[in-house]
Amino acid sequence: MTNTAQFNKEMKPMAIPASFADVRILVVGDIMLDRYWFGEVNRISPEAPVPVVRIVKREERLGGAANVARNIATLGGGAGLLGVVGQDEAGDIVHALSTELGIDSHLARDPAISTIIKLRVIGHQQQLLRIDFEEPPTDVVLRDKLSQFNTLLPKYPVVILSDYAKGGLVNAVEMIAAAKQAGKCILVDPKGDDFSRYAGATMLTPNKSELRHIVGNWKSEEELTAKAQNLRTSLALEALLLTRSEEGMTLYTADEIVHFPAIAREVYDVSGAGDTVIATIAVMLGAGLPIAQAVDLANRAGGIVVGKLGTATVSYDELFQATK
């Protein structure tokens, strides 16, 4: 199992373990509750030109950083989840859902805020509306979270920082420094206009929009490569993985540039696909697989999950059936 910040860079693919039960990954970041209201749409409201949705089913799923942990657990890995929720019903549900999945839940409860909720209204299998409820955690709770991170760190060889720019990772610099000093593999799903706070991580996984916001536009593949490699070098990263939607993914390291074409059979919903990708990479690296093989499997997992509705996951059997 990976226990340093160095990737297994051997190009030859390794045999897939029969189980990932020994892989231990700590997920830190913005925790959310995803709510889905499914309904029927048969008429337009007389009050305004909007559809009337009669709700017939409701579902609740782990969202944000909690969805990353959910993906790890579904693949059979051991996930720890560190973050902040409110002292409210939604926070209770996040804890209960995490426990059901066997996730080691290390949730700080902040009575001054409400748990972040994304409510999606679905009619005829199409998303009609999303309503967000969110407040940033308080400074006191965030300081306690950093102390808890340092306490938990020795138990987890791999760390994921899942940043949704909701305030849960204001201590990212200190967390990366501590994890790097401890020789951990550190994967970051970044957000915002300042990636310098992620300097020293092992890998960043921005999408095209996020990368463009940092390095500007590019007019050719050569220009993109130069900008991506310059960013990787300037941040002292071992790797940068650019997720490119229908164009697949490109992995940039000091030794190689590898492109992975998109393999989605049918794109139904891209919600949470980035969570699946980074979770899958973490599990594979934690199991000792080479980086290129880890990203290839993550690309396949992403292709499966976008064929499902909402924030979804991929099981061990689904993923490795897809690779045959």
Secondary structure, 3 states (H helix, E strand, C coil): CCCCCCCCCCCCCCCCCCCCCCCEEEEEECEEEEEEEEEEEEEECCCCCCEEEEEEEEEEEEEEHHHHHHHHHHHCCEEEEEEEEECCHHHHHHHHHHHHCCCEEEEEEECCCCCEEEEEEEECCEEEEEEEECCCCCHHHHHHHHHHHHHHHHHCCEEEEECCCCCCCCCHHHHHHHHHHCCCEEEEECCCCCHHHHCCCCEECCEHHHHHHHHCCCCCHHHHHHHHHHHHHHCCCCEEEEECHHHCEEEEECCCEEEECCCCCCCCCCCCHHHHHHHHHHHHHHCCCCHHHHHHHHHHHHHHHCCCCCCCCCCHHHHHHHCC
